[in-house]
């Protein structure tokens, strides 16, 4: 297992993170998994044996039950792993039971600490943007939690590039703790982050934690053109994340991953994960599995090396055209591009 620096922090995290949305698995999270304490202990043990040192959760996962299960499953070994959790989503029906106000953040952190049965949270992430609360209030509350010792690092999740940069600007201007990470959706199925989020992250020194790196199972290989998916598959239900806008392109991408996987004797899921791990700014992939077999298979991607021609094939089949202003920059400014620019425009240089 490789360990990478999380943004500009000194924290080293494994390239694979154990995702726990399926711990508890109640309410809207039911399709993801229904893993109890014993099942959680088994998954944590498998992940740790593979070298995983980061566990990711959120207060909203099964209304706090995921955090409770993690606390029980870890017990006295809590200090041997890093725990990341999140705050922002509704945790009640009251007018202040959601958002990124100081009230909700501090109250959310205290509740997460109790459920996790711990004195500190290693990485506390704001789960989503809140356009109605001033960033100064949000970041000051997070800064206070760090200074109190209850939180060690802070991150954001699902932030657009401009939202991330605005937050970093507020932190610098006010001398507040800055985000070390942004947890986003990024996969062979969706290359959207490459246009803005990845370059912004590279330029500002923010690490990317990737949720749903095999697109909610779409890239696992069980979804094939003209073949009915197995019973119980999430995308045969009302589950709509991630949305599919171009089925033909998705199936072409899956076929490429399946064929490359067959050449290596591994699953399409492993190929999809290995491809992501070599992308700029990516720090760790969050792996959530309903079964131990799925977990072991996904974790094995940490040691899978794809050949340059295989990566190029996956890039080509899943790629998207340059959007404005980037196609114009490619045409007129390629002599003055920096590393962040080249993360997006570089592969298009020399192409018509």
Protein Blocks (a to p, Z undefined) as FASTA:
>chain_A
ZZddehjbfbdcdfbdcdfklgojaajllmnoccdfklmmmmmmmmmmnopabdcddfkl
gghmmmmmmmmmnmmmlmmpccdddehiacbjbfklgcjdfklmmmmmmmmmmmnopabd
fbacdfbdcfkbcfklmmmmmmmmmmnopafbdcdehiafklmmmmmmmmmmnopacdfb
dcddddfklmklmmmmmmmmmmnopacddehklgnolmnopacghiacdehiaklmmbfb
dcdfblmlmmmmmmmmmmmmmmnopafklmmmmmmmmpghiabdcdddfbfklmmmmmmm
mmpccdfklmmmmmmmmpccdddfklmmmmmmmmmccfklmmmmmmmgopZZ
